[in-house]
Structure formats: structure tokens, C-alpha cells
Amino acid sequence: MSKLPIRVVSTCSAAVAAALLAVPAPVLATDNFKVYSYAAKAFCENEEGEELESTINIHNPSLTQSADIKIKTIAIPDEGQGAPSVASCDTLGPDYATSFEVECEQPGDFFEGFVVVLSRQPLDVVGFYETTFDGELEDTDVVPVSGRKLNTNHNAWNRLSCPANTPD
């Protein structure tokens, strides 16, 4: 059995160590990260010519990073609307915006609750509320929505599965 010179062994060890450091560590389900949560009041009602509508406007203020967002609706339990559900997933490019509308199209439709916007980056979120009566605009309110940082993990984020027609 031949022996390698010490210099060759230490050079190989250094190369293996450098290669291992260059490989990113796998993301573990228990790794915590920040999620920003914005809960905007939402409602809509369509009754005898009067319509109340909510639109949540979302802006990614970053000039360099895209923002993955997940939007879920939560009805007030007394309304019997069911459990929270993810309504939409999207990726907002740098300095891009989108909106999410709570629609009550048919007479008698009603929703009251929250639209919750989740992202791993801070966002600008604004609730836009309007009332129309017989097609004429009666009232408009614009309300900034403050966010909060939540500690969560990749597993919790991934459990919020997106509807089939939207990207993860």
C-alpha cells in the first residue's frame, strides 16, 4: 500500500471542504422565517340597487425583489361562510401591483370578514371600499392596512396551498 504525501492529502481535504461549503444546506421544514401578514376588512352586499364592495390593492415596494403573495379570505363565523381558504397566489415583480376584489354579483349576495395577504417581503396594502346606489357612486373610503411580522416555518407557508389556476 502506497502512502500519499501529506501535502497531497491536505490539498484534497481543503478542496473537499471548499466544495461542501459551496453546496447550500437543504431547507428544513423547521427553519423559521418571517412572513408579513396584512388583514384588511372586507365586505360586499348586493341588495335592491345598493351595492357595497371591497377591493384590496397590493403593491410590492421593492425595486429589486419579486414578492410571492398568498391571499386568503376569512368570513366572520356568524355568517356561516366556512373556514379560511386560500383564494389566490401570485408573484409580484419589483414595483408591481395587483388587486383582489370581493364580489357580490347577484342580488342577495353577502360577505363580511377579512382578506388576509401573506408575503415573505413587506408590502403596501390598502383597502378600497365603495358604495353605489342605483349605479351612482355614493361613498368611497381608502384605508391603509398595517402589517405584522409572523415567525413561521416553510412547512406552515407551504400548507397554504394555492388554487389550481394560480402559481405557488
MINUZA-976785 format. One record per residue: x, y, z of N, C-alpha, C in turn. Coordinates in nm, 2 decimals. Layout:
REM residues N
- X / Y / Z / X / Y / Z / X / Y / Z
...
REM end
This chain:
REM residues 168
- 0.08 / -0.12 / 0.00 / 0.00 / 0.00 / 0.00 / 0.09 / 0.12 / 0.00
- 0.06 / 0.21 / -0.09 / 0.15 / 0.33 / -0.10 / 0.09 / 0.44 / -0.02
- 0.17 / 0.53 / 0.03 / 0.13 / 0.64 / 0.11 / 0.13 / 0.77 / 0.02
- 0.03 / 0.85 / 0.04 / 0.03 / 0.97 / -0.03 / 0.11 / 1.08 / 0.05
- 0.18 / 1.16 / -0.02 / 0.25 / 1.26 / 0.06 / 0.14 / 1.35 / 0.13
- 0.18 / 1.40 / 0.25 / 0.10 / 1.48 / 0.33 / 0.04 / 1.60 / 0.26
- 0.12 / 1.66 / 0.18 / 0.08 / 1.78 / 0.10 / -0.04 / 1.75 / 0.01
- -0.04 / 1.63 / -0.05 / -0.15 / 1.59 / -0.14 / -0.27 / 1.57 / -0.06
- -0.26 / 1.50 / 0.05 / -0.38 / 1.47 / 0.14 / -0.44 / 1.60 / 0.19
- -0.36 / 1.70 / 0.24 / -0.42 / 1.82 / 0.29 / -0.48 / 1.91 / 0.18
- -0.42 / 1.90 / 0.06 / -0.48 / 1.97 / -0.06 / -0.61 / 1.92 / -0.09
- -0.62 / 1.78 / -0.10 / -0.75 / 1.72 / -0.13 / -0.85 / 1.75 / -0.02
- -0.81 / 1.75 / 0.11 / -0.90 / 1.78 / 0.22 / -0.96 / 1.92 / 0.21
- -0.87 / 2.01 / 0.17 / -0.91 / 2.15 / 0.15 / -1.01 / 2.16 / 0.04
- -0.99 / 2.09 / -0.07 / -1.08 / 2.10 / -0.19 / -1.21 / 2.04 / -0.15
- -1.22 / 1.93 / -0.08 / -1.34 / 1.87 / -0.04 / -1.42 / 1.96 / 0.05
- -1.35 / 2.02 / 0.15 / -1.41 / 2.11 / 0.24 / -1.47 / 2.23 / 0.17
- -1.40 / 2.29 / 0.07 / -1.45 / 2.40 / 0.00 / -1.57 / 2.37 / -0.08
- -1.57 / 2.25 / -0.14 / -1.68 / 2.20 / -0.22 / -1.81 / 2.18 / -0.13
- -1.79 / 2.13 / -0.01 / -1.90 / 2.11 / 0.08 / -1.96 / 2.25 / 0.12
- -1.87 / 2.34 / 0.14 / -1.92 / 2.47 / 0.19 / -1.99 / 2.55 / 0.07
- -1.96 / 2.52 / -0.05 / -2.03 / 2.58 / -0.16 / -2.17 / 2.53 / -0.19
- -2.20 / 2.41 / -0.14 / -2.33 / 2.35 / -0.16 / -2.42 / 2.40 / -0.05
- -2.54 / 2.46 / -0.10 / -2.63 / 2.52 / 0.00 / -2.69 / 2.41 / 0.09
- -2.71 / 2.44 / 0.21 / -2.77 / 2.34 / 0.30 / -2.92 / 2.33 / 0.26
- -2.98 / 2.21 / 0.28 / -3.12 / 2.19 / 0.24 / -3.20 / 2.27 / 0.34
- -3.32 / 2.32 / 0.29 / -3.41 / 2.40 / 0.37 / -3.49 / 2.29 / 0.45
- -3.48 / 2.31 / 0.58 / -3.56 / 2.21 / 0.67 / -3.69 / 2.27 / 0.70
- -3.79 / 2.18 / 0.72 / -3.93 / 2.22 / 0.75 / -3.93 / 2.30 / 0.88
- -3.83 / 2.29 / 0.96 / -3.84 / 2.36 / 1.09 / -3.76 / 2.50 / 1.08
- -3.70 / 2.53 / 0.97 / -3.63 / 2.66 / 0.96 / -3.74 / 2.77 / 0.96
- -3.72 / 2.86 / 1.06 / -3.81 / 2.97 / 1.07 / -3.77 / 3.09 / 0.98
- -3.87 / 3.16 / 0.94 / -3.85 / 3.28 / 0.86 / -3.97 / 3.38 / 0.89
- -3.96 / 3.50 / 0.84 / -4.06 / 3.60 / 0.87 / -4.17 / 3.59 / 0.75
- -4.29 / 3.61 / 0.79 / -4.40 / 3.62 / 0.70 / -4.47 / 3.75 / 0.74
- -4.50 / 3.84 / 0.64 / -4.57 / 3.96 / 0.67 / -4.72 / 3.93 / 0.65
- -4.81 / 3.97 / 0.74 / -4.95 / 3.94 / 0.73 / -5.03 / 4.07 / 0.74
- -5.12 / 4.09 / 0.64 / -5.20 / 4.21 / 0.64 / -5.34 / 4.17 / 0.63
- -5.42 / 4.20 / 0.74 / -5.56 / 4.17 / 0.74 / -5.65 / 4.29 / 0.71
- -5.71 / 4.29 / 0.60 / -5.79 / 4.40 / 0.55 / -5.94 / 4.37 / 0.57
- -6.02 / 4.45 / 0.63 / -6.16 / 4.43 / 0.65 / -6.22 / 4.42 / 0.51
- -6.31 / 4.33 / 0.49 / -6.37 / 4.31 / 0.35 / -6.52 / 4.28 / 0.37
- -6.60 / 4.34 / 0.28 / -6.74 / 4.31 / 0.28 / -6.79 / 4.33 / 0.14
- -6.90 / 4.28 / 0.11 / -6.98 / 4.31 / 0.00 / -7.12 / 4.27 / 0.02
- -7.21 / 4.35 / -0.04 / -7.35 / 4.32 / -0.03 / -7.42 / 4.37 / -0.16
- -7.52 / 4.30 / -0.21 / -7.59 / 4.34 / -0.32 / -7.74 / 4.33 / -0.29
- -7.80 / 4.44 / -0.26 / -7.94 / 4.44 / -0.22 / -8.02 / 4.56 / -0.29
- -8.12 / 4.53 / -0.36 / -8.22 / 4.63 / -0.42 / -8.15 / 4.76 / -0.47
- -8.06 / 4.74 / -0.56 / -7.99 / 4.86 / -0.62 / -7.88 / 4.92 / -0.54
- -7.86 / 4.88 / -0.41 / -7.74 / 4.93 / -0.34 / -7.64 / 4.82 / -0.33
- -7.51 / 4.86 / -0.37 / -7.40 / 4.76 / -0.37 / -7.29 / 4.82 / -0.28
- -7.24 / 4.73 / -0.19 / -7.12 / 4.76 / -0.11 / -7.01 / 4.67 / -0.16
- -6.89 / 4.72 / -0.19 / -6.79 / 4.64 / -0.25 / -6.65 / 4.68 / -0.18
- -6.57 / 4.57 / -0.18 / -6.43 / 4.59 / -0.12 / -6.33 / 4.54 / -0.23
- -6.22 / 4.62 / -0.24 / -6.11 / 4.58 / -0.32 / -5.99 / 4.60 / -0.24
- -5.90 / 4.51 / -0.24 / -5.77 / 4.52 / -0.16 / -5.66 / 4.54 / -0.27
- -5.60 / 4.65 / -0.26 / -5.49 / 4.68 / -0.35 / -5.35 / 4.65 / -0.28
- -5.26 / 4.58 / -0.36 / -5.14 / 4.53 / -0.31 / -5.02 / 4.58 / -0.40
- -4.92 / 4.64 / -0.33 / -4.81 / 4.69 / -0.41 / -4.68 / 4.63 / -0.35
- -4.59 / 4.58 / -0.43 / -4.46 / 4.54 / -0.39 / -4.36 / 4.66 / -0.40
- -4.32 / 4.72 / -0.29 / -4.24 / 4.84 / -0.30 / -4.09 / 4.82 / -0.33
- -4.05 / 4.69 / -0.33 / -3.91 / 4.66 / -0.36 / -3.88 / 4.70 / -0.51
- -3.76 / 4.76 / -0.53 / -3.72 / 4.79 / -0.66 / -3.64 / 4.68 / -0.72
- -3.60 / 4.57 / -0.64 / -3.51 / 4.47 / -0.69 / -3.57 / 4.33 / -0.67
- -3.66 / 4.30 / -0.58 / -3.70 / 4.17 / -0.55 / -3.85 / 4.15 / -0.58
- -3.88 / 4.03 / -0.63 / -4.02 / 3.99 / -0.65 / -4.07 / 3.95 / -0.52
- -4.21 / 3.95 / -0.50 / -4.27 / 3.91 / -0.38 / -4.38 / 3.80 / -0.41
- -4.36 / 3.69 / -0.35 / -4.47 / 3.58 / -0.36 / -4.57 / 3.62 / -0.25
- -4.70 / 3.62 / -0.30 / -4.81 / 3.65 / -0.21 / -4.91 / 3.54 / -0.21
- -4.97 / 3.52 / -0.09 / -5.09 / 3.43 / -0.08 / -5.20 / 3.51 / -0.02
- -5.32 / 3.50 / -0.08 / -5.43 / 3.57 / -0.03 / -5.54 / 3.47 / 0.02
- -5.59 / 3.49 / 0.14 / -5.69 / 3.41 / 0.19 / -5.81 / 3.49 / 0.24
- -5.93 / 3.44 / 0.23 / -6.04 / 3.51 / 0.28 / -6.09 / 3.44 / 0.41
- -6.13 / 3.51 / 0.51 / -6.18 / 3.46 / 0.63 / -6.32 / 3.53 / 0.66
- -6.42 / 3.45 / 0.66 / -6.56 / 3.51 / 0.68 / -6.58 / 3.51 / 0.83
- -6.66 / 3.61 / 0.88 / -6.70 / 3.61 / 1.02 / -6.79 / 3.49 / 1.04
- -6.76 / 3.41 / 1.15 / -6.83 / 3.28 / 1.17 / -6.98 / 3.29 / 1.18
- -7.04 / 3.40 / 1.23 / -7.18 / 3.42 / 1.23 / -7.25 / 3.41 / 1.10
- -7.17 / 3.44 / 1.00 / -7.22 / 3.45 / 0.86 / -7.23 / 3.31 / 0.80
- -7.17 / 3.21 / 0.86 / -7.18 / 3.07 / 0.81 / -7.11 / 3.05 / 0.68
- -7.00 / 3.13 / 0.66 / -6.93 / 3.12 / 0.53 / -6.82 / 3.01 / 0.52
- -6.79 / 2.95 / 0.64 / -6.69 / 2.84 / 0.64 / -6.55 / 2.89 / 0.68
- -6.46 / 2.79 / 0.68 / -6.32 / 2.81 / 0.73 / -6.24 / 2.90 / 0.63
- -6.13 / 2.95 / 0.68 / -6.04 / 3.03 / 0.59 / -6.00 / 2.95 / 0.47
- -5.99 / 3.01 / 0.36 / -5.95 / 2.94 / 0.24 / -5.86 / 3.03 / 0.15
- -5.75 / 2.97 / 0.10 / -5.66 / 3.05 / 0.01 / -5.74 / 3.07 / -0.12
- -5.75 / 3.20 / -0.15 / -5.83 / 3.24 / -0.27 / -5.74 / 3.26 / -0.39
- -5.61 / 3.30 / -0.37 / -5.52 / 3.34 / -0.48 / -5.38 / 3.33 / -0.43
- -5.29 / 3.30 / -0.53 / -5.15 / 3.31 / -0.51 / -5.09 / 3.39 / -0.63
- -4.99 / 3.46 / -0.61 / -4.93 / 3.54 / -0.72 / -4.79 / 3.58 / -0.68
- -4.72 / 3.62 / -0.78 / -4.58 / 3.67 / -0.77 / -4.59 / 3.81 / -0.82
- -4.55 / 3.91 / -0.74 / -4.55 / 4.05 / -0.78 / -4.40 / 4.08 / -0.81
- -4.38 / 4.13 / -0.93 / -4.24 / 4.17 / -0.97 / -4.21 / 4.30 / -0.89
- -4.08 / 4.34 / -0.90 / -4.04 / 4.46 / -0.83 / -4.12 / 4.58 / -0.88
- -4.18 / 4.66 / -0.78 / -4.26 / 4.78 / -0.81 / -4.39 / 4.75 / -0.89
- -4.44 / 4.62 / -0.87 / -4.57 / 4.59 / -0.94 / -4.68 / 4.59 / -0.84
- -4.80 / 4.59 / -0.89 / -4.92 / 4.60 / -0.80 / -5.03 / 4.50 / -0.86
- -5.12 / 4.47 / -0.77 / -5.23 / 4.39 / -0.81 / -5.35 / 4.42 / -0.72
- -5.47 / 4.37 / -0.74 / -5.58 / 4.39 / -0.65 / -5.66 / 4.26 / -0.64
- -5.73 / 4.25 / -0.53 / -5.82 / 4.14 / -0.50 / -5.95 / 4.20 / -0.47
- -6.05 / 4.16 / -0.55 / -6.19 / 4.21 / -0.53 / -6.28 / 4.11 / -0.46
- -6.35 / 4.15 / -0.36 / -6.46 / 4.07 / -0.30 / -6.59 / 4.11 / -0.37
- -6.64 / 4.01 / -0.45 / -6.75 / 4.04 / -0.54 / -6.88 / 3.98 / -0.49
- -6.99 / 4.06 / -0.49 / -7.12 / 4.01 / -0.47 / -7.20 / 4.05 / -0.59
- -7.21 / 3.96 / -0.69 / -7.27 / 3.99 / -0.81 / -7.42 / 3.98 / -0.82
- -7.48 / 3.88 / -0.75 / -7.62 / 3.86 / -0.76 / -7.69 / 3.92 / -0.64
- -7.82 / 3.97 / -0.66 / -7.90 / 4.03 / -0.55 / -7.91 / 3.92 / -0.44
- -7.89 / 3.97 / -0.32 / -7.89 / 3.88 / -0.20 / -7.75 / 3.83 / -0.16
- -7.65 / 3.84 / -0.25 / -7.52 / 3.80 / -0.21 / -7.47 / 3.89 / -0.10
- -7.39 / 3.82 / -0.01 / -7.34 / 3.90 / 0.11 / -7.21 / 3.83 / 0.16
- -7.11 / 3.91 / 0.19 / -6.98 / 3.86 / 0.26 / -6.94 / 3.96 / 0.36
- -6.90 / 3.92 / 0.47 / -6.83 / 4.00 / 0.57 / -6.72 / 3.93 / 0.64
- -6.60 / 3.98 / 0.64 / -6.49 / 3.92 / 0.70 / -6.36 / 3.99 / 0.67
- -6.25 / 3.92 / 0.64 / -6.12 / 3.97 / 0.61 / -6.06 / 3.91 / 0.49
- -5.98 / 3.99 / 0.42 / -5.89 / 3.94 / 0.32 / -5.75 / 3.95 / 0.38
- -5.68 / 3.84 / 0.39 / -5.55 / 3.83 / 0.46 / -5.45 / 3.81 / 0.35
- -5.35 / 3.91 / 0.34 / -5.25 / 3.90 / 0.24 / -5.12 / 3.86 / 0.31
- -5.05 / 3.75 / 0.27 / -4.93 / 3.70 / 0.33 / -4.82 / 3.71 / 0.23
- -4.70 / 3.75 / 0.28 / -4.58 / 3.76 / 0.19 / -4.46 / 3.74 / 0.28
- -4.35 / 3.70 / 0.21 / -4.22 / 3.70 / 0.29 / -4.15 / 3.83 / 0.28
- -4.20 / 3.93 / 0.20 / -4.14 / 4.06 / 0.19 / -4.25 / 4.16 / 0.24
- -4.21 / 4.28 / 0.29 / -4.30 / 4.38 / 0.32 / -4.37 / 4.43 / 0.20
- -4.50 / 4.47 / 0.21 / -4.58 / 4.52 / 0.10 / -4.66 / 4.65 / 0.14
- -4.71 / 4.71 / 0.05 / -4.81 / 4.82 / 0.07 / -4.95 / 4.76 / 0.04
- -5.04 / 4.77 / 0.14 / -5.17 / 4.71 / 0.12 / -5.27 / 4.82 / 0.17
- -5.37 / 4.84 / 0.08 / -5.47 / 4.94 / 0.10 / -5.61 / 4.88 / 0.07
- -5.71 / 4.90 / 0.16 / -5.84 / 4.86 / 0.14 / -5.92 / 4.98 / 0.07
- -5.99 / 4.94 / -0.03 / -6.07 / 5.04 / -0.11 / -6.21 / 5.00 / -0.10
- -6.30 / 5.08 / -0.05 / -6.44 / 5.05 / -0.02 / -6.53 / 5.15 / -0.09
- -6.63 / 5.10 / -0.16 / -6.72 / 5.19 / -0.22 / -6.87 / 5.14 / -0.21
- -6.96 / 5.24 / -0.21 / -7.10 / 5.22 / -0.20 / -7.16 / 5.28 / -0.32
- -7.24 / 5.21 / -0.40 / -7.32 / 5.27 / -0.51 / -7.47 / 5.24 / -0.48
- -7.55 / 5.34 / -0.53 / -7.69 / 5.32 / -0.52 / -7.75 / 5.35 / -0.65
- -7.82 / 5.25 / -0.71 / -7.88 / 5.26 / -0.84 / -7.77 / 5.31 / -0.95
- -7.65 / 5.25 / -0.93 / -7.54 / 5.28 / -1.03 / -7.47 / 5.41 / -1.00
- -7.51 / 5.49 / -0.91 / -7.44 / 5.61 / -0.88 / -7.35 / 5.60 / -0.76
- -7.22 / 5.64 / -0.77 / -7.13 / 5.63 / -0.66 / -7.18 / 5.72 / -0.54
- -7.19 / 5.66 / -0.42 / -7.24 / 5.73 / -0.31 / -7.12 / 5.77 / -0.21
- -7.03 / 5.67 / -0.19 / -6.93 / 5.69 / -0.09 / -6.80 / 5.60 / -0.13
- -6.69 / 5.66 / -0.10 / -6.56 / 5.59 / -0.12 / -6.47 / 5.61 / 0.00
- -6.41 / 5.50 / 0.05 / -6.31 / 5.51 / 0.15 / -6.19 / 5.43 / 0.11
- -6.07 / 5.49 / 0.14 / -5.94 / 5.42 / 0.12 / -5.87 / 5.41 / 0.26
- -5.84 / 5.29 / 0.30 / -5.79 / 5.26 / 0.43 / -5.65 / 5.19 / 0.42
- -5.54 / 5.25 / 0.46 / -5.41 / 5.18 / 0.46 / -5.42 / 5.06 / 0.56
- -5.36 / 4.95 / 0.53 / -5.36 / 4.83 / 0.61 / -5.22 / 4.81 / 0.67
- -5.21 / 4.81 / 0.80 / -5.08 / 4.79 / 0.86 / -5.05 / 4.64 / 0.87
- -4.93 / 4.60 / 0.85 / -4.89 / 4.46 / 0.86 / -4.82 / 4.42 / 0.99
- -4.81 / 4.29 / 1.01 / -4.73 / 4.25 / 1.12 / -4.64 / 4.13 / 1.08
- -4.53 / 4.12 / 1.15 / -4.44 / 4.01 / 1.11 / -4.47 / 3.89 / 1.20
- -4.48 / 3.77 / 1.13 / -4.51 / 3.65 / 1.20 / -4.39 / 3.56 / 1.19
- -4.35 / 3.49 / 1.29 / -4.25 / 3.38 / 1.28 / -4.32 / 3.26 / 1.24
- -4.28 / 3.20 / 1.13 / -4.34 / 3.07 / 1.09 / -4.23 / 2.99 / 1.03
- -4.27 / 2.88 / 0.97 / -4.17 / 2.79 / 0.90 / -4.21 / 2.76 / 0.76
- -4.12 / 2.70 / 0.69 / -4.15 / 2.67 / 0.55 / -4.27 / 2.57 / 0.54
- -4.28 / 2.48 / 0.63 / -4.40 / 2.39 / 0.63 / -4.53 / 2.46 / 0.65
- -4.54 / 2.56 / 0.74 / -4.66 / 2.63 / 0.76 / -4.69 / 2.71 / 0.63
- -4.59 / 2.78 / 0.57 / -4.62 / 2.85 / 0.45 / -4.67 / 2.76 / 0.34
- -4.60 / 2.65 / 0.32 / -4.64 / 2.55 / 0.21 / -4.77 / 2.49 / 0.23
- -4.82 / 2.48 / 0.36 / -4.95 / 2.42 / 0.38 / -5.07 / 2.51 / 0.32
- -5.04 / 2.63 / 0.30 / -5.14 / 2.72 / 0.24 / -5.13 / 2.70 / 0.09
- -5.19 / 2.59 / 0.05 / -5.18 / 2.55 / -0.09 / -5.26 / 2.65 / -0.18
- -5.21 / 2.67 / -0.30 / -5.27 / 2.76 / -0.39 / -5.38 / 2.69 / -0.48
- -5.48 / 2.77 / -0.52 / -5.58 / 2.71 / -0.61 / -5.51 / 2.66 / -0.74
- -5.57 / 2.57 / -0.80 / -5.51 / 2.51 / -0.92 / -5.47 / 2.60 / -1.03
- -5.54 / 2.71 / -1.04 / -5.52 / 2.81 / -1.15 / -5.42 / 2.92 / -1.12
- -5.35 / 2.91 / -1.00 / -5.26 / 3.02 / -0.97 / -5.12 / 2.95 / -0.94
- -5.01 / 3.03 / -0.96 / -4.88 / 2.97 / -0.93 / -4.86 / 2.96 / -0.78
- -4.77 / 2.87 / -0.73 / -4.73 / 2.86 / -0.59 / -4.64 / 2.96 / -0.55
REM end
